[in-house]
């Protein structure tokens, strides 16, 4: 059987700022979409290769695709990475005192902006933080801190992490505006790239997990839509663009498994999504104590959770747009079919 074609090679990147970006929670019925970026400064030799290679050795046990490393609700490792990175980059130690402070420090948007769409009578559905505590041990965090030091010694210096939170309400509003989840994911990746560019003060090379099954991104850009860009390659494995004043933006298949810097983003993003989904479950359990512990994905437990808590939401006048995501199946299927036709497949 012939081997799969290799993605086209692009010219060497002369800069030193690399960004790994990945999403968590594209397909669930409940909870937010999380898009996370990890920003690093690399040297041109070892650090660059390390950032864009599959984690190996001891790193392979602690960095990579969050879906493969940990199943279900276990996001302790992601929390440990978030705390270790924040300890190196946060302006004050206050960010490390509790999960809500950590998440607020890492969030791309301010607390006020995140809560702005929330109906006042149930804002605590997503934002109540009473009783929360870190799950990762001091030893877990220390292990990630040592890994960061080892990465820095090999030319990859992690500078920070940002977490973009797109709640169910914002996703549903996007649907009403004619966008798909893939559009929202892409546009959020663009925002994170621009934020990293502002932090770096120079052009960045951003590596993103492929958005959906798409190969062509230029005409779907949102925040980057008004900028000139050059297509470096477009295909199933890799689609890459050069943008003057921003840098280079690559969309890669299985990036969280093959690019260490994207794997780091995947792990922190898993923690953030799981943590915010636990808030939704905890809010409902305050009214329905025997409600199941739902992940929010398309599974029987989440279905039972939705059914068991429906009367409470009706009684408390919870806006349906703040709870369950609008189905996008037909719209996204049509978009994917269009992409396939354009690719000649």
Protein Blocks (a to p, Z undefined) as FASTA:
>chain_A
ZZddddddddddfbfbdcddddehklmmgdcdddddddddddfklmmmmmmpccehjllm
mgccfklmpgcjblklmmmmmmmmmmmmmmbfklmmpmklmmmmmpmbdfklmmmmpcfk
lmmmmmccghiacfbdfklmmmmmmmmmmmmmnopacfbdcdddddfklmmmmmmnopaf
klmmmmmmmmmmmmmmmmnopacddddddehjbfbfklmccklmmpccddfbdcfkbccd
ddehilpcdddehklmmmmklmmmmmmmmmmmmmmmmmmmmmmmmmmmmbccdehiacfk
lmmmmmmmmmmmmmnopafklmcccdfklmmmmmmmmmmmmnoZZ
